[in-house]
Amino acid sequence: MKLSELPHSQTKSANFAVDKPVVSGEILSGAEILCRALKTEGTEFVFGYPGGAVLAIYDEIYKQDAFKHILVRHEQAAVHAADAYSRSTGRAGVALVTSGPGVTNAVTGIATAYMDSIPMVIITGQVPTYAIGQDAFQECDTVGITRPCVKHNFLVKDVADLAITLKKAFYIATTGRPGPVVVDIPKDVSMAKTPYHYPGSVEMRSYRPLTKGHSGQIRKAMQMLLDAERPMIYIGGGAILGDASSQVTELVRLLGYPCTNTLMGLGAYPSSDKQFLGMLGMHGTVEANMAMQNCDVLFAVGARFDDRVIGNPEHFNAGNPTRKIIHIDIDPSSISKRVKVDVPIVGGIKDVMIDLLAQLKAAEQKPNKIAAWWKQIEAWRGKNCMRYKMSDTIIKPQYVVQKLHEVTKGDAIVTSDVGQHQMWAAQYYGFEKPRRWINSGGLGTMGVGLPYAMGCKLAFPELDVACITGEGSIQMNIQELSTCKQYDIPLKVILLNNRYLGMVRQWQEFFHGNRHSESYMDALPDFTKLAEAYGHVGMKIEKPGDVEGALKDAFAMKDRLVFLNFVTDQTENVFPMVPGGKGISEMILAEDL
């Protein structure tokens, strides 16, 4: 089955949900109920790997044509691919794995999605109910193992409960603060039969997520924003997950205030706009970090003040004790978790922003003139902290990312693994739209880049998809090149190969006396031949003058996966950099060394 032959739904923005219950009265097996439920939920792809505990399910998958199953080569990759499908479409991704090692292999992918609040439903096989707790072959406590890294999980012991449980799983995964939900199905439950009734909706007394924000708190936020003399708008991944990018962009432009995006929020506001100060945080721009630290009113939208963004919270607070903070988040537990806020607003980002915009437009008072503040910001911006020294002989990794942006006209979906290459992608690609930047933020999972690119390309075959990776990360799930061959997934792999675990090496250089303990990759494969062995196109690029041409040639091959091995400068570091435990204004710049 080739990519061009796979089914693709026309709408990607929201989960399909039935308005009325499906009551067929048919007597169906658990496996049949699962397939019917996935069809009803509008599932397009299931990423998975078969095994004994899920063979009845796979038998039913064989008989249906409502959704397509993608056979990965490792269960971790199944969850990552489903995760990326969700990140890029806004719909719940679905993964299917067998019991025991199938589940444990999937845990890293589940934890990755959990940390970044990605809506997913993971179906796991389990030994028969009568064998649970008996140390049966390929048994493990799926509920216990996954409990710390899921939004919720279920063990279905009665086939009569399966349909309602699946409906609950999709509802929980996609509402409130999204997240992965695991449904563990014993083998005998998948084979047992019951009348089929699939509910059109569910209500749970213990789970009632808020969507509308408190109108009084929104009024307070509006007034605080209008009175600000040194405002800053801080936009996180919640703005993208909540499909609120257009409302956030409208608000920023209406106010005329500066804004910044977190790593997960890149694309929520166009990077080319003058009001955008760049990404903030550990590897953020001088202007973004200094504005965050020195503003008098900080408006946080779907962000969580994590350690990679504000550094040491004591420094963040003590450095500006009079700063007022407004914080919108769907999850009340994220508000005042690390930084005390003055105006908390719990609700869906989109709903809150719509109400706030309406109040701002109706207000007689207009935003403060902030010419002096913009003058200070431009002074910080004038440091040009992202400049690097170009070379005629050695490829600079930043240059590759910039040329990738030029060749793709900034319109590609870009996935990344984790490390220096991830930061260079975030700093130099320039994201104009939401859901075009797919990476692991909270967990920092190496190995996600290739399966992420698979999930995105399957979701959007008409778009260019590029995986920016490093020679350490790519080898963690490189077997998925086989999956790409089987399904003819013509993505592009951009390997920034510096023959080191680059970010590890950078920290060792700065903080561990330049002792490169186990960070040098001195036994690398020939990536060109390896790509060719999997049936793809391989290229090796060693000269700066060949970078642009290689990228153009690769993206001209619309129907082939192309693996581009760029041999880059081994000594290049990511700047600016905030050392661990320091405040965001305590940056190391390239010029300081």
N, C-alpha and C positions, 0 to 999 in steps of 0.2 A: 504494500500500500504506500503510495507516494503522497507527499504533502498536497499536491494539486488535486488529489482524489478525495481528500478528507473533507468532511462536512464543516461548514463554518456558519455560525449564527450571525445575523445581521446587526444585532444590538449587543453592545458590550457594557453598557453603563450601569446596569442594575440587575440584581438577581431576579430571575423569573419566578413568580409565585402564583399558585392557583388562587382564584377568587372563590371557588366553590370546592367543597370536598369531593375527592374521587371515591365514589362508592360503587364498585363494580359487582360485588357479591361473589366474584369468582373465588375459588379455592386455589390459593397460590402458595408456593414454597417461599421460605425466607429469601432465597436467592432471587426468585422472581419478584418478590416485593421490593427488594433493594433496587433492581434494575428499573422497575416501574417508578419508584420514588425518584431515582436520579433523572429519569426522563421528565417527570412532572416538574422537578426543580430546574429544568432547562440546562442540565449538565451537557457540556459540549465534549469534554475530554476527561477520561479517567487515566491517571498515570499510575502504573503499578507493576507488580511482579508476582507471578502465581506461586502457589505452594499447597501442600496437602490440605490445610485447614480452610482454604478458600476455593477449592476445585469446583464445588457446586455453583459458586458464584461465577467462576470463569466459564462454566458450561452455559449458564444463562447469558453471559455477555456474548458468547459465540452466536447465540440464536437471535440477538436483537441488533437493530441498526439505528437506534435513537442517539447514541453517543459512540465515540470512538475510544478504544483503549490504546494507550501508548505503552509499549513494553520497554521499560528502561533496563539498564544493566546492573543497577544497584538500588535498593530501596531508598537510600538517602536521596538519590537523584530523583526518585518519583515524587517525594514530598517537595523537594526544591522546585521541580518543574511545575507542580500544581500551585505552589506558592507564587511563582512568577506569573503564572496565568492569572492568578487573583490580583496581584499588584498591578498588572498592566491593563486588566479589564474592569476591575472593581467588582467582579463576581466571585462567588466562592469556588476555590479550586478543590478538586477531589483527587485523593490518592487511595490506593488499595494495596495492602500488603498482607502477607500471611503471618501466622503466629510465630512466637519465639524469636529467632534471629531476624525474621522479617520486621517485626515490631522494633526490636532494639536497633536495627540498622536505620530505622525511620526516625528515631528519637531526635537526632541532631537536626533534621529538617523540621520537625514539629517545634522544637525549642527555638529555632531560627524564626519561624513564623510567629510564635508566641511573643517573642521579644519585640517584634515590629508590628504587632497587632494586625495580622493578616487573616482575613476570613477564609477558613478552610474546613473541610470535613474529611477526616482520615478514617477509612474503613479498615479494620484490622481483623484478621482471622483469629480464632481461639480454638483450643481443643474442646471436645464435646463437654457439655455441662457436667455429666457424671464423672468426668476425669479431672475437672478443675481441682487443684490442690493436691493431686496425686503424683506430681512430678512426671506427668505424661510427656511423651516425645514432643519436643518443640513447644513446651508450655512455658509461659512466663506471666507474671502478674502485670498485664498491660495497664490496667487501671492504676495500680500503685506506682508503676514506673513512670507513667506519663502525667500523673496528677500535678507535679510541680510546674509543668510546662505546657498546660492546656488551659483554655478558658473553661472547658468542662469535658467530662468523659462519661461514657455509658458502657455498662456490660449488659447485653440483652440476653436474658435467660429464658424468655418465653417468646415464641414467634409471634404471638398475638400482640406483643408490645413493640414489635419492630417498626411498623409504619409510623406510629406516633413518635417513637424515639428518633427516627430519621428526620421527621418534620421539626422536632425540637432542636436537633443538631444544626440544621441549616438556619433556623431562626436565631439560635444563640450565637452562631458563628458570625452572622452578618448584621446584627443589631447592637446598639450600645457601642462600647469599645470592642471592635471586632477581634477575632482570635480563632485559633484552631480548636476544633472539637473532635474527639476520638469516639468512634462507635465500635466496640469490640463485639464480634458476632461468633459465638461458638459454632462449630461445624454442624452439630445436630440441629441448631436453630436455623441455619441456612437451608437445611434439607426438610425440616418439618413444615406442615401446611396449615393454613388458616384462611378464613374469608378476608378479602382485601378491602380495606377501608383506609384511604389516605386523607387526612384532614386538610382542609383548605387553609386553616390558620390554627395557631396555638396560643394559649395564654397560660402563664405560670405565675402563681401568686408570689413566688420568691424572686422573680426576675421581671422587673418592669423598668427598663432603661428610659431615662429622660431624653427628650429631644428638644423641647422648647426651653429656652433660657428664661430666667426670672426678669420680668420687664423692669422692675425697679433697679436691679443690678445693671441691666443694659443701659438705663438712663444715667446711672453713676459713671459707667465706663465712658459714655458719650461725653459727659461734661468734663471728665478728667482729660480725655483726648483733646477736646477743644481748648482747654486751658493750658495745655502743655507748651513749654518753651523749648524743650530739648527732647522731643518724642523719638521713640524707636519702635518699630513694628517687627516682631520676632515670630516667624512663621515656621511651624513644624510639619511633620508628616501627617498629622491629624487633618490638616487642611486638604490634603490630597485624598486620604482615606474617606473623608466626609464629603467628597465631591464639591468642595467649596472654593476651588481655586479662582473661579471667575468672580465670585463675591469678594474674596480677599483682594484680588487685583483691583476691582472697582473701588473698594474702600481706600486702599493705599493711594490710588490716583486722585480720589476725591479729596483726601486730606492733604496730599502733597508732602507726606512725611517719608523719611528714609525707612527701608526695610531690609531684612536679612532672612535667609532660609537656612534651616539646619541641613545636615547631610540627607536626612530622609525627606525634607521638604523641598529639595531642589526641583524646580519646574513649577512649583505652586505660584510663583511670580516670575515673569520673564526676566532672564538674566541680563538681557541686553538693555533693559530700561535704566535710565539714569538714577532713578530712585533706589535701585537695588545696589546694596553695598557689598555683595558677594556672600559666600558662605561664612558662618561664624564658627567659633570653637577652637579646638586644639590645632587645627590646620586652616583656620579661617583667616580672612583678610584683616589687616590692621584697622581699616576703617569700620568694618563690622564689629570687631571686638571692642574697639575703643568707644564706639557709639553705644553699644550694649552697656558698657561699664559706666559711662558718664551721662546717660540720658536722665531726664527728670521724671518721665513717664514711659514705662515699658509695657507694651501691649503684646502679650503672648497668646498666639493662636494655634491651638493643637500641638503644643510643644510641652516638654516635661522637665526642662532645666537639668538635663543629665550631666554626668561628670565630663563628657567629651565636649559639652557646649559651654558651660560656665566655669569649668575647672573647680577650684576650691570654693565651696559656697560661702565659707567664712570670709574669704577675700572679696567675693562678689558683693556680699552684704556690707562689710566694713568699709569697702572702698567708696560706697555711695549710700550712706544710711538714710538720706532723705528721698531717695527714688521711690516712686509709687508704681505698683505693678498691678495690671489687669490680666487675668488669666481665664481664657475660655478652654474648656475641655469636656468631652463626653464622659470622662471617668472622674468622679469626685475624688478618688484616692490619689490621683496625680496632682491635685491642687494643694499647694503648701506642703508638698512632700519633701522637697529639698530647699525651697526658698519660700518664705512667708509672703503671701500676696495680699493686696489691699482690697481688690474687687474681684472676688471669685464668681465665675459664671459657669454653671454646669448645664450642658446641653449639647445638641448636635451643632457642629461648627456652621453648617450651611444655614440652619434655622436661625441661629443667633446672629449670624452676619446679615441675613436678610432683615431682621428686626432692627439691628444697629444701623444699617444703611438707611432704613426708612426714617429713623429718628434723626440721623444726621442731616438728611435732606430737608426735613421739616423744621429743623432748628433755625432760629433767627441768628444766633451767634455763628460766626464762621471760624474755621481753624486759624490758630495764631500764625502770624507771619514769623517765619523761623530763619530768616536770612543769615543771622549770626551763627546759628547752629549749622546750617549748610556750609558756611564758610569754614567752620572748624572741621567738618567732615571732609571737605575738599582738601584741606591741609593734610589730614591723615591719608586720604586717597592718593595724594601727591607722592607718597613714599614709594608707590608702585611696587608693592611687596611681592607681586607674582612674577616679577622679571627674573630671568635666568640667563646665564651666559651660553650663547649658541656656539656650536663647534662645526667646523667644516669637515672634520674627520670622524667624530664619534656621534652617534645618534642620541639626542637628548629625549628622554621619555615624554617630557612636556610637549615637545615639538610634534611627536607622533599624534598625541591627543588633539592638538590644535589642527593638524592636517586632516585628521579624521573628521573633525567638525566641518572643515571646509568642503571636503569631498562629499559628505552626506548632507551638506547644507543645514546642519544642526537639527535634522528632522528624524534621525534614527532613534530606535530604542537601544539604549546602551545598558548592558549589564556589566557587573564587575565582580571579581573575587575580592579578597580582603588583603590589604597591604598598601605599599607605596603607590602601586598602580591605581588602586581605588581612589586615593586622595588626588592624584593627578587627574584622573577622569572627572572627579567632582569639581576640581578647581579650573580646568582648562576646556572642558567640552562646551559649556554654556547651554543650559537647558531652558527652553522657551515654553515648554508645555508640561503639564502634569503627566505622571505615569509613563514617562520616557526614560527615567533613571531608576534602575532596578538593582539594588544591592543590599547586603546584610548589614544593618546598622547596629542594632542592639547586641546581638550575639557575636558579630564579627566572624562569620563562618567561612573559612577557606573552603574552596571546592564548589561554591554555589554558582559561579559565573556561567559555566557551560550549560548545566540543567536549567538555570534561569533563562538563558538565551533560547533554549529549546521551547520552554513554555510560552515565551513571548512570541516567537516566530510562528508557532502553531496557532496562537490567538490572532495574530495579525500578519498573515503571509504576504500581504501587499507592502509591508514596511521593511526597510533595512533594519537588521538587528545585528549589533556588534557586541561581542564579549571581550572586554578589556581585562587581561589577566596577567599573572606572573608565572614564572616557571615552577614555583613551589605550589601555588594554588591549583594550577591547571591539572597537575598530576593526581590530585585527590579524587577527581571524577572524570578523568580523561577517557575512561571506558565508554562514556556516553557518546563519543564519536561514532560508535557502532550504532547506537539508537538513531543518531542523525542520518546515518547511511541507510538504515532500514526504511525510515520514513521520508527520506529525501528532504531534510530540513536545511536549507541553504544559508545558514547564518555565517558570520565572519568572526573568526577568532583573532584578536589583536594581542599578541603576546609581547609584553615589554620585558625582555629577557636580560636581566643584569647579573645572572649567575649567582645571585644571593637570595636568601630570605630577606628582602630589602628592608622592611620596616624593623625586623629584628636586628639586622646589621646597623641600621641608623641609631636605634636606641643603645646598642652596644658601643657604638662610636661615641655617642654623647655622654652616656651615663655609666659605662662599664669599662672605662680605660681602653677602648678600642680593641677589646678582646673578643674576637669573632668566634664565640663558642657555638659550634654546630649550626652556623648560619650560612655556610658556603655550600652551594650545590655543585659539588665537583664530580658528579656522575650523571650528568644530564643526557637524555636521549637525543638523537637527531630528530628534532620535531618535524622537520620537513618530510623525512622518510616515514615517520610514525603516522603523520596525517595521510600520506599516500597509502600506507599499509591498510588504513581503514577505508580507503576508497575515495579520499578527498584530495583537494589541491593543496599542496604545501609550498610555501615561499620562505626564503631566508633573506633578510634585508640587513645589510651591514653598513651602508653609507647614507649619510643624511640626504644626499642628492637623489637617492632612489626611493625615499619614503613616499612622496606624493604619488609617483607613478605606480608604485606597488598597490597603494590603496585604491587608486582609480581602476587599475586592472582587476583587483579583487571584487569591487562592487559592481563592475561591469558584468561579472559572471553571476547572473541572477539566479541560476539554477544549480549552483555548486556551493558547497561549504568550502571556504578558503581559510587556511590556517597560516597566518602571517607571523613569522618569527622575527621580530625586530631585536637585533643585538644592540643593547643600549649601554649607556655610560654606567659603569659599576659604582661610581663614587657619588652619584647624584642623590641628594636628600630632598625631603619634602619640607618646604618652608611656606609661610611662617609655621612655627611650632611652639605650643605651650607645653612645657615640661609637666609631668604628672605631679599633682599636688600644688601647682601654682595657679595664680589667677589669670583670667583671659587677657589682661593687659600686660602680662609678663611674658611676652613673646620673644622667641629667638628668630631673628631674620638672617637671611643668607649673608647680608652685608656685615652682620655682627661677628662673623667667624673669619 
